[in-house]
Amino acid sequence: MEEGFFPSLMLNPSGYWFYRIMNKAPFHRRIIPIIFTIVFFAVAPALLFYAAGYRWNPKKGQVERNGTVIFDTQPTGASITIDGRNISQKTPITIQDMTPGLHSFGLSKNGYHDWTKSLDVYPEKVTFVDDVWLWKNATSTLLYPTDASILSMSPDGAKLFLASASPTRGTIFDLASSNATDLTFKDGYTPAEKLEWSENSRFLLSGTFKTDKQNWIIDAFGTHQPMLLMSADYRWSGTDLVGNDGQTQTFLRTSDYGLSRNPLAKDQVDAMATAEIRHASGTSDLVYVSLDQPDRGLVLPQGNWKIESVLKDHAVLNDGNRWLSLEFTKDKPEYHTADGDRLRSITVKKQIMTLLVNGSELWIWNPLAEPELIQRQSEDIVDAAWHREGSNVFFATDKGIFALGLDARDRRLITQLDSFDDIKGLSLESKRLLILGRKGNESGVWSLDVE
């Protein structure tokens, strides 16, 4: 041993014992620590990468960091399958070690319709499967027998308006008490092309715009019998009605049925709140003018436009089954158009969204943007209704009731909830659908639980 070497080992005990083992211990005892040391330094990085979420992706032939998938359903407690493999956990759950790539996800619960989609999982990102509504697998039950052909539910979900044109017959049906109040249409009832309730759910405007513009005001409380209004285009202004026949505006106070009429000003076509539509001087063009800026106007597309509503950032105009929105928030006002003979609106996160039924098509319209087609099929769509959360809609054809998820990833999932021999109308009341239709020899209003 060289001079001074042994004292240095004594100062470094680990080196000393290594020296002793290598020089005094048997060969197999000397080689094992070396093997363990090599294995440790070889495996440790892999373990660290594994703990950090990195995995070998055999499809891509490379190491990738895993993604995360968050599952949640209404109701909770749904079973989960991933690529056809059942996992033990139920919703809600977060899985943090999903291999990136396309995966097939399935959600199921006894008594409910299944949900399936194929979604991409991305490295170091979260894939959300957390806004899933599972619909009850139920059968419709007859709530109220009737041969009516028209159905409309009040905004508060308390009453139904039911009507038939031949023979003329009308009914207000109270959903809480199941009491029915008959209505009398003295001058005959024309099938409605529009049914619009007042904001307090007390009155209903039932009217036509394609032919003779026959309009009725219907008292849902039964204090007054239905009253035929003078021929004009009508809209609600709060709880009062405003009519326009092109020359005169008619105002009807629903509190006492008081009536007043004012002639329109020269070149004026319509007026509401702080806005008006007028003819451009010397032309047949229509111009929308905000009374806050009377010197500025927006020339409208060709049509017989009337003001439907005026809000803070936009106005909505109507011409039969044509709709136009005017946006005021930009330096230069813009307009967007949509077509549909039935509108169903909902406010989601302070954003107004509207369903438009246009023949065999179903559109979503944000009045500040162009409409988006969400469903097109061979059969006409009878009616549609929003789910209260705004992430799903329900629609009816003449034979079936369907739920349509608005999540467009993979595809918009359509679930058939029930089938009928003939369907005339659809409304959503809380957690059940109300369907006007016929099954076999029974016709009436049917109730279908969906949650």
Secondary structure, DSSP 8 states (H G I E B T S, - for coil): --TTHHHHHHHSHHHHHHHHHHHHS-HHHHHHHHHHHHHHHHHHHHHHHHHTTEEEETTTTEEEE-EEEEEEEESS--EEEETTEEEEEESSEEEEEE-SEEEEEEEE-TTB--EEEEEEE-TT-EEEEEEEE--B----EEEEE---SEEEE-TTSSEEEEEEETTEEEEEEETTT--EEEE--TT-----SEEEE-TTSSEEEEE-SSSS--EEEEETTSSS--EE--SSEEEEETTEEEEE-SSEEEEEETTTTEEEEEE--TTEEEEETTEEEEE-TTSS-EEEEETTSTT--EE--SS--EEEEE-SSEEEEEETTEEEEEE-SSSS-EEEEEE-SEEEEEEETTEEEEEEEETTEEEEE-TTS--EEEEE-SS---EEEE-TTSSEEEEE-SSEEEEEE---SS---EEEEEE-SEEEEEEEETTEEEEEEEETTEEEEEEEE--
